[in-house]
C-alpha cells in the first residue's frame, strides 16, 4: 500500500526524515492505473529529447486526490530548462507539464469542495493549505509537499512540490497529458466560472500569477521606468502589469521575433509607454561601444530605469567565460543578465528576479549592488494562491486578456515537435494552447489549430 502524503507529513512533524518514502510513493503513482487504461503524455526521455508516449493512466491513491481530464495545457519557458537537462533529478519517462486545466472525472473519498464534472484550473505548485506559508497564501513555499532534501540543503529552506518538474521538487507527474492526478485537490484547484473559457483560465495556473508577482513583488510605483529582460510570455505580461500599475515607460530587452510579437500585441492604451531594445544589435561587455546598459541609461535620462525585471533565466550565457564555466560545471547559472540589470538601473533602483535560476553563479557584481544601493529581489516561484482569484476577476471584467500572449493552438499529439520549435523560436511561437481529445471548441480570439 502506498504511503500517503499526509502520513509522510505527520512523520516529518514528529522527527522522522525518510525522504525515500515519499519519492517511492510518487514514482509508484505512474504505475497504478487500471489494467489496460492508457493515455497520451509528453515524457522526458533524456537531454534534448522528449516524446509523446502511451503511458498508464493515473488513478486515485490518496483520499484527497482527483483525476482531471485535461482540456488544456501549455508550454512554459521553464519547460525548456527541463528539455536542456539544466534542472537536476529528472528521470527517463517523467511526465512533464505544470500548467493545465480540465474537467474532474473522479474524486477521492476525502474531497469536500471539488465536484465531478466541473471545470478547474490547477496551481502549478502543490500546497497543503495548512502550513505556516500556506496560511499566508505563500503557496510556493509550502513546507509539506516536497520531501527532497537536496534542494533544502542547497537553498537553506524548503519549497513546494511542483507538477511535472523533476524529482528535485517532488517528482509529481505533470499535466501535458490527457489525464492527471491532482493531490490535495480541494486546495490546489480553482473552479472556472462559465463565462471564462479554458483558453483564458488556463494561464492562471502559472504565467499570469508569475508575471503579476514579478511586477508587484518587485514593486512598481507611479511613473516608474521599467526595463524587462526577456520578452517571452512571462516578460510580456510582467511588462503589461507594470504598465497597468502606472509605470511611465516599459523597455523590453530581447531580440527577434519576440520584440515584434510584443509590439504587435501590445495594448493600444499603453502604446506611448513602449520601448524595444534588441540586445543582439548591441555590444556585450564593451567599454567604448553601445551596450544594453548604456542604452538603458540613454532611454532613461542618463540615470537608468527605476526597475529592472529579469524574465529570462540563468542558463543563457552571452560571453565565452560563462559559457565555458557552465559547460565544465564551474557554475550552474550565468550572472550576465543580473549584472546588466544591476549596472543599468539608477542608484537605489530595484531588480526583481523571476527567470529560473537553479544553483550558483560566478562574476556577480556585488560591488555595484552594495555601493549604489541596488535592491536585488528574488521573486521566487510565484505564490499562485495569493493572486489567482484577483486575476480571474480581471479576466471576467475584461481588464485582462490572456490571449494577447497566445500565438498558437496545437494538438497534444504534436507536443514533442512543439517543444523543439518553441526552443528554436520558430514560427513566431510565443505562448501555446495545447488541446487534447477532451478539449472544448476553441473560444473567440484563440488562434486557429496548427498541426505539425
C-alpha positions in Angstrom: 0.0 0.0 0.0 1.3 3.4 -0.9 2.2 5.8 1.9 0.0 8.9 1.8 1.5 12.4 1.7 -0.5 13.3 4.9 1.1 10.3 6.7 4.5 11.4 5.5 3.9 15.0 6.7 2.9 13.6 10.1 6.1 11.5 10.3 8.1 14.6 9.4 6.4 16.6 12.1 7.4 14.1 14.8 11.0 14.0 13.6 11.2 11.1 11.1 13.1 12.1 7.9 13.0 9.3 5.4 12.7 11.2 2.1 12.7 8.0 0.1 9.2 7.1 1.4 7.5 10.0 -0.5 9.7 9.7 -3.5 9.0 6.0 -3.8 5.3 6.7 -3.3 5.2 9.3 -6.1 7.2 7.1 -8.5 4.6 4.4 -8.0 1.7 6.7 -8.9 2.5 6.4 -12.5 2.3 2.6 -12.4 -1.0 2.1 -10.7 -3.6 2.7 -13.5 -6.3 0.2 -14.1 -5.2 -2.7 -16.3 -5.4 -1.7 -20.0 -6.1 2.0 -19.3 -3.6 4.2 -21.1 -3.3 7.8 -22.1 -1.0 10.1 -24.2 1.5 12.1 -22.3 4.7 14.1 -23.0 7.6 12.4 -21.4 11.2 13.4 -20.8 13.5 10.8 -22.4 16.9 12.4 -21.9 18.7 15.7 -22.5 17.3 17.4 -25.6 14.7 14.6 -26.1 11.0 14.5 -25.3 8.4 12.1 -26.7 4.6 11.8 -26.8 4.0 8.3 -25.5 1.2 6.0 -24.4 1.6 5.6 -20.7 -0.5 4.2 -17.8 -3.5 6.4 -16.9 -3.3 7.7 -13.2 -5.8 6.7 -10.6 -6.8 8.0 -7.2 -4.2 7.0 -4.5 -5.0 9.3 -1.5 -8.4 10.3 -0.4 -7.7 14.0 -1.2 -6.9 13.2 -4.9 -8.9 13.9 -8.0 -8.4 12.7 -11.6 -8.6 15.5 -14.0 -9.4 15.1 -17.7 -7.0 17.6 -19.2 -8.8 20.0 -21.6 -5.9 22.5 -21.9 -2.2 22.7 -21.2 0.7 24.8 -22.4 4.5 25.0 -22.8 6.4 27.3 -20.4 9.8 28.8 -20.9 10.9 27.0 -17.8 10.0 23.7 -19.6 13.0 24.4 -21.8 15.3 24.1 -18.8 14.0 20.5 -18.5 14.5 19.8 -22.2 18.1 21.2 -21.9 18.8 19.0 -18.9 19.6 22.0 -16.7 17.2 21.0 -13.9 18.6 18.2 -11.8 17.0 14.8 -10.9 14.9 14.2 -14.0 14.2 10.5 -14.7 13.6 9.0 -18.1 9.8 8.7 -18.6 8.9 11.6 -16.3 5.6 13.2 -17.4 6.2 17.0 -17.9 3.9 20.0 -17.8 3.0 22.3 -14.8 0.2 24.4 -16.4 -3.1 22.7 -17.1 -6.9 22.8 -16.6 -9.6 20.3 -17.1 -12.8 18.6 -16.1 -12.9 16.4 -12.9 -13.5 12.8 -13.8 -13.4 11.2 -10.3 -12.7 12.3 -6.7 -11.3 10.7 -3.6 -13.4 9.9 -0.6 -11.9 12.9 1.4 -12.6 15.5 -1.3 -15.1 18.1 0.0 -15.3 21.0 -2.4 -14.2 19.8 -5.8 -17.0 18.2 -7.8 -17.1 15.7 -10.6 -18.0 17.2 -14.0 -16.9 20.7 -13.2 -14.0 22.7 -14.8 -11.0 23.6 -12.8 -7.5 25.1 -13.3 -4.7 23.7 -11.2 -2.0 25.6 -9.4 1.4 24.6 -10.8 2.7 24.2 -7.3 1.2 21.7 -4.9 0.4 23.1 -1.5 -1.0 21.6 1.7 -3.1 24.6 2.6 -2.4 24.4 6.3 1.3 25.0 7.0 2.9 28.3 8.1 3.4 29.6 4.5 0.1 28.3 3.1 -1.8 30.1 5.7 -0.3 33.3 4.4 -1.1 32.3 0.8 2.6 31.9 0.1 1.8 28.5 -1.5 5.1 28.2 -3.4 6.9 27.8 -0.1 4.7 25.0 1.3 6.6 23.0 3.9 4.8 19.7 3.4 4.6 18.7 -0.3 8.3 18.4 -1.3 10.5 16.0 0.7 13.6 16.4 -1.4 16.5 17.1 0.9 19.0 18.1 -1.7 17.0 21.3 -2.5 16.7 22.1 1.1 20.4 21.8 1.7 21.2 23.9 -1.4 18.8 26.7 -0.7 18.7 26.7 3.1 14.9 26.2 3.1 12.2 24.0 1.6 9.9 24.9 -1.4 6.7 23.4 -2.5 6.3 20.4 -4.8 5.6 21.2 -8.4 3.8 19.3 -11.2 5.9 17.9 -13.9 9.2 19.5 -12.9 11.6 16.7 -11.8 12.2 14.9 -8.5 14.1 17.9 -7.2 10.6 19.4 -6.5 8.8 16.2 -5.5 8.6 14.1 -8.6 4.9 14.7 -9.3 3.6 13.7 -12.8 2.7 16.7 -14.9 -0.3 17.8 -16.9 1.0 17.7 -20.5 -1.2 14.6 -20.8 -4.8 13.5 -21.3 -5.3 12.8 -17.6 -3.5 14.0 -14.4 -3.8 13.1 -10.7 -4.1 16.2 -8.6 -3.2 15.7 -4.9 -4.9 17.7 -2.2 -7.4 18.8 -4.8 -9.6 21.0 -2.5 -6.5 23.2 -2.0 -4.9 23.1 -5.4 -7.8 23.5 -7.9 -9.7 26.7 -8.7 -13.2 26.4 -10.2 -13.5 28.0 -13.6 -16.8 30.0 -14.0 -19.0 29.5 -17.0 -18.2 32.9 -18.5 -14.4 32.2 -18.7 -13.2 29.8 -21.5 -10.3 27.4 -20.9 -8.1 29.4 -23.2 -8.1 32.3 -20.7 -8.4 30.4 -17.4 -5.5 28.0 -18.1 -2.9 30.7 -17.6 -3.9 31.3 -14.0 -2.0 28.1 -13.4 1.3 29.8 -13.7 2.2 32.5 -16.2 -0.3 35.2 -15.2 0.4 34.8 -11.5 4.1 34.6 -12.1 4.3 37.8 -14.2 1.9 39.6 -11.8 4.1 38.6 -8.8 7.2 39.7 -10.7 5.8 43.3 -11.1 4.1 43.6 -7.7 6.7 41.8 -5.6 9.5 44.0 -7.0 7.1 47.0 -6.6 6.1 49.4 -9.4 5.2 52.9 -8.5 3.5 55.7 -10.5 5.7 57.0 -13.3 8.5 54.4 -12.8 10.6 53.5 -15.8 10.8 49.7 -16.1 13.2 47.5 -18.1 12.0 43.9 -18.7 14.8 41.5 -19.6 13.1 38.7 -21.7 10.1 39.3 -23.9 8.7 35.8 -23.7 5.2 35.3 -22.2 6.3 36.0 -18.6 8.2 39.1 -19.6 5.4 40.3 -21.9 2.8 40.0 -19.2 5.1 41.4 -16.5 5.5 44.5 -18.7 1.8 44.7 -19.1 1.2 44.5 -15.4 3.9 47.1 -14.8 2.2 49.5 -17.3 -1.1 48.8 -15.6 0.4 49.7 -12.2 1.3 53.2 -13.5 4.8 52.8 -15.0 5.6 55.6 -17.5 7.9 53.6 -19.7 8.3 49.8 -20.4 11.6 48.8 -22.1 11.7 45.2 -23.4 15.2 43.8 -23.8 15.3 40.8 -26.1 15.7 40.0 -29.8 13.6 39.0 -32.8 11.0 37.5 -33.3 9.8 38.2 -29.8 10.2 42.0 -29.9 8.0 42.2 -32.9 5.4 39.9 -31.4 5.2 42.1 -28.2 4.9 45.2 -30.3 2.1 43.8 -32.4 0.1 42.6 -29.4 0.9 45.4 -27.0 -2.3 47.1 -25.8 -3.1 50.4 -27.6 -3.8 52.2 -24.4 -0.1 51.8 -23.4 1.4 52.3 -26.8 3.2 55.5 -25.7 5.0 53.7 -22.9 6.7 51.0 -25.1 10.4 50.9 -26.0 12.2 47.9 -27.5 15.9 47.1 -27.2 17.4 44.3 -29.4 20.5 43.1 -27.4 21.9 41.4 -30.5 22.3 44.8 -32.1 24.5 46.0 -29.2 27.9 45.1 -27.9 28.5 42.9 -24.9 31.0 43.9 -22.2 32.5 46.7 -24.3 33.5 50.0 -22.8 33.6 52.1 -25.9 30.6 50.9 -27.7 26.9 51.0 -27.0 25.7 48.2 -24.7 22.4 47.2 -23.1 23.5 49.1 -20.0 24.4 52.3 -22.0 21.1 52.1 -24.0 19.0 51.8 -20.8 20.8 54.9 -19.4 20.2 56.8 -22.6 16.5 55.9 -22.7 16.0 56.9 -19.1 17.6 60.4 -18.8 21.1 59.2 -18.1 20.4 57.6 -14.8 18.8 54.3 -15.9 15.4 52.9 -15.2 13.9 52.7 -11.7 13.2 49.0 -12.0 14.6 46.0 -13.9 12.6 42.7 -14.1 14.5 39.5 -15.0 12.1 37.3 -17.0 14.7 35.2 -19.0 16.7 32.7 -16.9 20.3 32.0 -15.8 21.2 29.4 -18.5 21.8 31.7 -21.4 25.4 32.8 -21.5 26.4 35.7 -23.7 30.2 35.7 -23.2 32.7 32.8 -23.6 33.8 32.8 -20.0 30.3 32.0 -18.6 29.7 29.5 -21.4 32.8 27.6 -20.6 32.3 27.6 -16.9 28.7 26.3 -17.4 30.0 23.6 -19.8 32.5 22.3 -17.2 30.2 22.6 -14.2 32.0 25.5 -12.6 28.7 27.3 -12.3 25.0 26.5 -13.0 23.8 29.9 -13.9 25.3 32.9 -15.6 25.2 36.3 -13.8 25.4 38.3 -17.1 21.8 39.5 -17.2 21.7 40.1 -13.4 24.8 42.3 -13.8 23.3 44.2 -16.7 20.2 44.9 -14.5 22.3 46.0 -11.5 24.5 48.2 -13.6 21.7 49.5 -15.8 19.2 50.7 -13.1 19.5 54.1 -11.3 21.2 54.3 -7.9 18.8 52.7 -5.4 16.9 51.0 -8.2 15.2 47.7 -7.8 15.9 44.4 -9.6 13.4 41.6 -9.5 14.4 38.1 -10.5 11.7 35.8 -11.8 13.5 33.8 -14.5 14.6 30.4 -13.3 18.0 30.2 -11.6 18.9 26.7 -10.3 22.1 27.0 -8.3 25.3 29.1 -8.3 26.8 31.8 -10.4 30.2 33.5 -10.8 31.4 37.1 -11.6 28.5 38.6 -9.8 28.9 42.4 -9.5 28.2 42.6 -5.8 30.2 45.9 -5.6 27.8 47.8 -7.8 24.9 46.4 -5.9 26.3 47.4 -2.5 27.9 50.8 -3.4 24.9 52.0 -5.4 22.2 50.7 -3.0 20.6 48.4 -5.5 17.7 46.3 -4.2 18.1 42.7 -5.6 14.8 40.8 -5.1 14.3 37.1 -5.6 10.6 36.9 -6.6 10.6 33.2 -6.1 8.2 30.8 -7.7 5.0 32.9 -7.7 2.5 32.1 -4.9 -0.4 31.3 -7.1 -2.9 31.3 -4.3 -2.2 34.9 -3.5 -3.2 36.1 -6.9 -5.4 33.7 -8.9 -8.8 34.8 -7.6 -7.9 38.5 -8.2 -6.7 37.8 -11.7 -9.7 35.7 -12.5 -11.9 38.6 -11.7 -9.8 40.8 -14.1 -10.4 38.3 -16.8 -14.1 38.3 -16.2 -14.4 42.1 -16.3 -12.2 42.3 -19.5 -9.4 44.2 -17.7 -7.1 41.3 -18.6 -7.0 39.3 -21.8 -4.5 36.4 -21.6 -4.9 35.8 -25.3 -2.6 38.7 -26.1 0.3 36.4 -25.5 -1.1 33.3 -27.2 0.4 32.7 -30.7 -0.6 29.1 -31.4 -3.2 26.4 -30.7 -1.7 22.9 -31.1 -2.5 19.2 -30.5 -1.3 17.0 -27.7 -0.1 14.6 -30.3 2.3 17.2 -31.6 3.7 18.4 -28.3 7.2 17.0 -28.7 7.5 18.8 -32.0 6.2 22.0 -30.4 8.9 21.8 -27.7 11.6 21.8 -30.3 10.0 24.7 -32.3 9.5 26.7 -29.1 13.1 26.1 -28.1 14.3 27.4 -31.5 11.7 30.3 -31.6 10.4 29.0 -34.9 7.0 30.0 -36.4 6.9 33.1 -34.2 5.8 30.9 -31.3 5.1 32.7 -28.1 2.6 31.0 -25.8 0.6 28.0 -27.0 -2.7 26.4 -26.0 -2.4 22.6 -26.2 -5.7 20.8 -26.8 -6.4 17.2 -26.0 -9.2 14.8 -27.0 -11.2 16.2 -24.1 -10.9 19.9 -25.1 -13.9 22.1 -25.9 -14.3 24.0 -29.2 -11.9 27.0 -29.4 -13.2 30.3 -28.0 -13.3 33.5 -29.9 -9.9 35.1 -30.3 -7.9 31.9 -29.9 -5.5 31.1 -32.7 -6.6 28.5 -35.3 -5.3 25.0 -34.8 -1.8 24.3 -36.2 -0.9 20.7 -36.9 2.8 19.6 -37.1 
